[in-house]
């Protein structure tokens, strides 16, 4: 088990390091000169100011040196300063990170609370009407753009019925964005739960349990659901990563003060240090969460420990 | 007679879902292709009708904040969205396919290195990869298409690798290798025809994801720029009139949903046909 943890931690570290290097290289994708692109809307962009900016970002150095410097700084927790407000990128991102996580965890909670029972129902009623309905919901769920669903929910619950606030950050404000994310990703959870449960239900020990005369609800809840849930744990990591990805847009729809909203603002203003910082922080979150899920899976399923 | 009828192999039944998907996709593709003929107004023409007019016979989907005809804009948006989707999928599939094949047939070291890189990239949501790239490349239709194409590469590389690696261990490949056929020719002549069909199926699923990414990027103002009538861009401008003119929100959104739904239905059904074991579980 210790070996599994060590292996996963090392892999995660290597991945994060690769992302940092990549994010250092990405600024060179900017067509033409990044400083000219950044200062395009600025009235104070004299040649001297632009040269100073180039020096501040280290853009006058050779590419490999820039990337090495950037990686070194990031590893020490320094993500640079924003172009617009000249504020530390790391501080701004860390201030907003709890909001992003609160929304992601709530969204995931809704997705699991809806998806697992739906998948369970579809599996035990396989081939019947309930199954068809759940599968239709699942296909619709992956076909509806989350930001559109968000706008529809705003229109319905906030503007028409007036039950919930349109935007902002607070516990009442989290309900609509969390519901949007949950509804979007519950389709994925329902599908995975259904497949996992169908596979478990075909195992010999389920037949044995039934043959022993156990009540059907006991067979389903105790003997089938528990092992199925273990395989659902692996899916949770995947769903969480995709949910975080989709959340960037949702934070903007609901004006939720998370790092996704900050990032899109930076993207529109071409604040490259902020964008680089966002990529590093976001990718690290995805990597750490999937690492923790892998380790948790190791604890739950003894077979994983031997690998 | 009964015994006979049981032994005759039955043709696979075409499922109603694939028919629904094909029907929807045909209508959407035709409507987009024929948009210039079908659209009653120029999609960019301001004051084609009153501002924020509700759907009527003159303006089937109503008008937007500049009095532009929404029906014409949604039709023209279809051309843009489908164009971005097709270009991104074709380029993503080409690059991803080559990377996947190289990993499967390029020797142990190449396989180990490429697979690690693909797996790392694959663990990040494609929306995020597209967003990060567009942030540096800058907004615009070409850059958005390029970013979405690159974001699809890990998915296609992983799928191609999986299919090619499964073929690699089959006897006909070993026989071809023993006959002295080199890797390049082996892949071109023997492997490609065998995995091509499955790749087309996966391309369909990638297409849905490309359409969603394109709409998302344009909605954020990072993809197709106004006044171009891309569906996501129309939604972005329509969100300010959510109470006054909900139709600006409803019709482009439905267009995205139906397009993505049709390709998901086709992709899912084709995948089940190609892999009956999967069908048994799903």
Interface residues (C-beta under 8 A of the other chain):
Chain A: X15 X18 X23 X26 X27 X29 X30 X31 X37 X139 X140 X142 X143 X144 X145 X147 X148 X151 X152 X154 X155 X159 X191 X194 X195 X198 X199 X241 X242 X244 X245 X246 X248 X249 X252 X253 X263 X264 X266 X267 X268 X270 X272 X275 X279 X282 X283 X286 X287 X290
Chain B: X120 X123 X124 X125 X126 X127 X128 X131 X132 X133 X134 X135 X136 X137 X138 X208 X212 X215 X216 X219 X220 X221 X222 X232 X235 X239 X242 X243 X246 X249 X253 X256 X257 X260 X261 X264 X265 X268 X281 X282
